[in-house]
Amino acid sequence: MLSVAIIGGSGYVGGELTRLIYLHPEVKLKATYSRSHAGKYIHSVHPNLRGILEMTFTGDDPVELASSSDITFLCLPHGQSSKIVPDIARSNTRIIDLGADFRLKEQSAYTKWYGFQHPAPDLLNEFVYGLPELHRKEIATTRKVAVPGCMATSAILSLAPIIKEGLDDGRIIVDAKVGSSGSGGKPSLATHFSERYNVVRIYKPTGHRHTAEIIQELSMLQKRKLEVSMSAHSVNMVRGIETTSHVLTYSLPSVKDVWKIYRTFYSGSTFVRIVRDLHGVNKYPDPKFTIGSNFVDVGFDVDPEAKRVVVIGALDNLVKGAAGNAVQCMNIMLGLDESEGLNSPPIHPV
């Protein structure tokens, strides 16, 4: 059975990944690294794992730990994994990075969107953008994957069929709303309960870093540079992301046409659910009904007055938006069924 090392396991994503890997039937969790929690039981930081996982965090050298494992997941803050990946890459381990350091293909994009000079630009094109619904074939043959950002995943997967079909006029506007777990586990004034609870806070009206991924991936679908604008809000929930995107069109498609486009594009994609119900309360995607699962729900409506298609995406930011998507990529890399270890349905109610 192949061994797995998780580097950076004390955050929310690291905890969710530890849970998924420990329960995965085809791989074995070798170690979860945390410098600040070395020697402590993992369940002391992730209490949901109490009585399930009795391992402690390791403080062993992360490069040595990764190099002696078959698969290495990196759950480190932006700018950190690129410092150690060159050393890890000299070994034979498969690398799945959940940070932003290898998502973008152009070195200059890191200066523009992240404000740092990338220390390993020669490795950028060795990483496959880890979105199975768009890059399944490339993921199957690579040993290095960069898992997308959570808001980017929701926006890209909900928009991709429309963009691939060329129905847009080149301008896309994305409105994103994310729960508090998207800010990570490190506290700040912005995440303090008294300040965070009951908000609909627009914290990045322009220039959000995930915009770069959306531009990159959607432009690849059309083979031309698209104009994407995104605004991001914090909202009053713990898990979940919803993106509402506005696509201005040259010629307005019918609802029937759009249905066909989505069904065709996502034929065979296990974790994409198309949601557009004319009856009941839950007519369109809502992250509430994805929590705890690797599903992404996508939906749409057609606005004949403004000649636009409104596209909705919803997912659990810690699962399909991060750890679950990483495990899905691992499954594909190993030649397993991509749903292996990810078949848990969403939790309801939450």
C-alpha positions in Angstrom: 0.0 0.0 0.0 1.4 3.4 -1.0 2.5 5.8 1.8 1.2 9.4 2.1 2.9 12.3 3.9 1.0 15.5 4.6 3.2 18.6 5.1 1.3 21.2 7.0 -1.5 19.4 8.8 -2.7 21.7 11.5 -5.0 24.0 9.4 -8.5 23.3 8.4 -7.5 21.9 5.0 -4.7 19.8 6.5 -7.2 18.4 9.0 -9.7 17.5 6.3 -7.0 16.0 4.1 -5.8 13.9 7.1 -9.3 12.6 7.6 -9.8 11.7 4.0 -6.4 10.0 3.6 -6.7 8.0 6.9 -10.0 6.6 5.7 -8.9 6.0 2.1 -8.8 2.2 1.4 -5.9 2.3 -1.1 -3.2 4.4 0.6 -1.7 4.6 4.1 -1.2 7.8 6.1 2.5 7.7 7.0 2.7 11.0 8.8 1.2 14.5 9.2 3.8 17.2 9.7 3.3 20.3 11.8 6.2 22.3 13.2 4.1 24.1 15.8 2.3 21.0 17.0 5.0 18.4 16.7 4.5 15.6 19.3 0.9 16.5 20.0 -2.0 14.1 19.1 -3.6 15.1 15.8 -7.0 14.9 17.5 -5.9 17.6 19.9 -6.0 20.1 17.0 -8.7 18.3 15.0 -11.1 17.0 17.7 -13.4 15.4 15.1 -10.7 12.7 14.7 -10.8 11.8 18.4 -11.3 8.0 18.8 -10.5 7.5 15.1 -6.9 8.5 14.7 -4.3 8.1 17.5 -1.3 9.4 15.6 0.7 12.4 16.7 2.0 15.3 14.5 5.6 14.8 13.4 8.3 17.5 13.4 10.7 15.5 11.3 12.4 17.4 8.4 9.6 17.8 5.8 11.9 17.3 2.9 13.2 14.0 4.2 9.7 13.0 5.2 8.3 13.8 1.7 11.3 12.2 -0.1 10.7 8.9 1.7 6.9 8.8 0.9 5.2 7.7 -2.2 2.8 10.6 -2.3 3.3 14.1 -0.6 0.6 16.6 0.0 1.6 20.2 0.8 -0.8 22.3 2.8 1.4 25.3 3.4 0.8 29.1 3.3 1.3 30.8 0.0 4.9 31.2 -0.8 6.1 28.4 1.4 5.9 25.2 -0.7 7.9 26.7 -3.6 10.9 26.9 -1.1 11.0 23.2 -0.5 9.5 21.7 -3.6 12.8 21.9 -5.6 14.4 19.6 -3.0 11.4 17.3 -2.7 11.2 17.0 -6.5 14.6 15.4 -6.6 13.1 12.3 -5.0 10.5 9.9 -6.6 7.5 11.1 -4.6 4.4 12.3 -6.3 3.7 15.9 -5.2 0.2 17.4 -4.8 0.4 21.1 -3.7 -2.7 22.6 -2.2 -1.2 26.1 -2.0 -1.0 28.7 -4.7 2.7 28.4 -5.5 2.4 26.3 -8.7 -1.1 27.1 -10.0 -0.1 29.8 -12.4 2.0 29.1 -15.5 3.7 32.5 -15.9 6.3 33.7 -13.4 5.3 37.3 -13.9 1.8 36.4 -12.6 3.2 35.7 -9.2 4.7 39.2 -9.0 1.4 40.7 -10.1 -1.1 38.7 -8.0 0.9 37.5 -5.0 3.6 40.1 -4.7 6.7 37.8 -4.7 9.3 36.7 -7.1 8.8 33.0 -7.7 11.8 31.0 -6.4 11.3 28.0 -8.7 10.0 29.3 -12.1 11.5 26.3 -13.9 9.0 24.0 -12.2 5.8 26.0 -13.0 5.2 24.1 -16.2 5.9 20.7 -14.6 2.7 21.1 -12.5 -0.7 20.2 -13.9 -3.6 22.4 -12.7 -5.5 19.9 -10.6 -9.0 20.3 -11.8 -10.0 16.8 -13.0 -13.0 17.9 -14.9 -10.8 20.0 -17.2 -7.4 18.2 -17.0 -8.2 14.5 -16.3 -5.8 13.2 -19.0 -2.9 15.4 -17.9 -3.3 14.5 -14.2 -3.2 10.8 -15.1 0.3 11.1 -16.5 2.0 13.7 -14.2 3.8 13.4 -10.9 3.1 17.0 -9.9 -0.3 18.6 -9.3 -1.3 22.1 -8.2 -4.7 22.0 -6.6 -6.9 25.0 -7.5 -8.1 27.7 -5.2 -11.5 27.2 -3.7 -13.3 30.2 -5.3 -11.5 29.5 -8.5 -12.8 26.0 -8.6 -16.4 27.0 -8.1 -16.2 29.8 -10.7 -14.3 27.8 -13.3 -16.4 24.7 -13.1 -19.7 26.6 -13.3 -18.5 28.7 -16.2 -16.5 26.3 -18.2 -19.3 24.8 -20.4 -20.5 28.3 -21.4 -17.0 29.5 -22.2 -16.0 26.4 -24.1 -19.0 26.9 -26.3 -18.0 30.5 -27.0 -21.2 32.0 -26.0 -19.6 34.9 -24.1 -18.5 38.3 -25.5 -15.2 38.1 -23.7 -16.3 39.7 -20.4 -17.2 37.8 -17.3 -18.1 39.1 -13.8 -17.9 36.7 -10.8 -19.5 37.4 -7.5 -18.1 35.1 -4.8 -19.3 34.4 -1.2 -17.2 32.3 1.2 -17.6 31.0 4.7 -15.3 31.7 7.6 -13.2 28.5 7.2 -11.9 30.0 3.9 -9.8 32.4 6.1 -8.0 29.5 7.6 -7.5 28.6 11.3 -5.1 31.5 12.3 -7.2 34.1 14.2 -7.3 37.8 13.4 -9.6 40.7 14.1 -11.4 40.0 10.9 -12.1 36.4 12.0 -13.0 37.3 15.6 -16.5 36.1 16.4 -17.8 39.5 17.3 -16.6 40.9 14.0 -17.2 38.0 11.7 -20.6 36.8 12.8 -23.7 38.0 10.9 -21.7 39.7 8.2 -22.0 40.0 4.5 -18.6 41.7 4.1 -17.1 42.5 0.8 -13.4 42.2 1.5 -11.9 42.1 -2.0 -14.0 44.1 -4.5 -11.2 43.9 -7.1 -7.9 42.1 -7.6 -8.6 38.9 -5.7 -5.8 36.4 -6.3 -8.1 33.6 -7.5 -9.0 35.8 -10.5 -5.7 34.9 -12.1 -6.6 31.2 -12.1 -10.0 31.9 -13.6 -8.5 34.0 -16.4 -5.8 31.3 -17.0 -8.2 28.3 -17.2 -11.1 29.9 -19.1 -8.7 31.6 -21.6 -7.2 28.1 -22.3 -10.7 26.8 -23.1 -11.2 29.5 -25.8 -7.5 29.9 -26.7 -7.7 33.6 -26.3 -7.4 36.0 -23.3 -10.7 36.7 -21.5 -11.5 39.6 -19.3 -12.6 38.4 -15.8 -13.6 40.5 -12.8 -14.3 39.0 -9.4 -15.5 40.4 -6.1 -15.3 38.4 -2.9 -17.5 38.5 0.2 -17.3 36.9 3.6 -20.7 35.6 4.7 -22.3 34.1 7.8 -21.4 30.4 7.4 -18.5 28.2 8.4 -18.1 26.1 5.3 -19.1 26.7 1.7 -18.6 28.9 -1.3 -21.1 30.2 -3.8 -20.2 32.0 -7.0 -22.7 33.8 -9.2 -21.2 34.7 -12.5 -22.6 37.0 -15.2 -21.8 36.1 -18.8 -22.8 38.7 -21.4 -23.6 37.0 -24.7 -23.6 38.0 -28.4 -26.6 35.7 -29.1 -28.8 34.6 -26.3 -29.1 30.7 -26.0 -32.3 29.1 -24.9 -32.6 27.3 -21.5 -32.8 24.0 -23.4 -29.6 24.8 -25.3 -27.7 25.6 -22.1 -29.0 22.4 -20.4 -27.6 20.4 -23.3 -24.2 22.2 -23.2 -23.8 21.4 -19.5 -25.0 17.8 -19.8 -22.6 17.2 -22.6 -19.6 18.9 -21.1 -19.9 17.1 -17.7 -20.9 13.7 -19.1 -18.9 11.2 -17.0 -17.9 13.8 -14.3 -18.9 12.0 -11.1 -18.8 15.0 -8.8 -20.6 17.6 -10.9 -24.3 18.0 -10.3 -26.4 20.2 -12.5 -29.1 21.9 -10.3 -32.0 23.8 -11.9 -35.3 22.9 -10.3 -38.4 24.9 -11.2 -40.2 23.7 -8.1 -39.6 23.9 -4.3 -37.2 26.1 -2.4 -33.9 24.8 -3.6 -34.1 25.8 -7.3 -30.4 26.6 -7.8 -27.0 25.5 -6.3 -26.6 26.2 -2.6 -23.4 25.3 -0.7 -25.6 24.1 2.2 -26.3 20.9 0.3 -22.7 20.1 -0.6 -21.2 20.3 2.9 -18.9 17.3 3.8 -18.9 16.1 0.2 -16.7 16.4 -2.9 -19.7 17.5 -5.1 -19.8 20.8 -6.9 -23.3 21.9 -7.9 -23.7 24.1 -11.0 -26.7 25.8 -12.3 -27.8 28.7 -14.5 -30.6 31.0 -15.7 -31.0 32.9 -18.9 -31.8 36.7 -18.9 -33.3 37.7 -22.2 -33.6 41.4 -21.2 -29.9 41.9 -20.6 -28.7 39.2 -23.0 -26.8 37.4 -20.3 -26.5 33.9 -18.8 -26.3 33.9 -15.0 -24.2 30.9 -13.8 -24.1 29.6 -10.3 -21.5 27.3 -8.6 -21.6 25.9 -5.0 -19.2 23.6 -3.1 -17.7 22.9 0.3 -14.5 24.9 0.3 -12.6 22.4 2.4 -13.6 19.3 0.3 -14.1 19.9 -3.4 -12.5 23.3 -2.9 -9.3 21.8 -1.5 -8.7 18.4 0.3 -11.3 16.4 -1.6 -10.2 17.7 -5.0 -6.6 16.8 -4.0 -7.6 13.2 -3.2 -9.5 13.0 -6.5 -6.3 14.1 -8.3 -4.3 11.5 -6.3 -6.8 8.8 -7.4 -6.4 9.7 -11.0 -2.6 9.8 -10.7 -2.6 6.3 -9.2 -5.0 4.9 -11.8 -7.8 4.4 -9.3 -11.5 5.2 -9.6 -11.4 8.9 -9.1 -14.3 8.6 -6.5 -12.3 6.2 -4.3 -12.5 7.4 -0.7 -14.8 10.3 -1.6 -18.2 8.7 -1.8 -19.7 10.2 1.3 -22.9 12.2 0.6 -23.3 15.7 1.9 -24.5 16.2 5.4 -28.0 17.6 5.9 -29.1 19.6 7.8 -26.1 21.8 8.8 
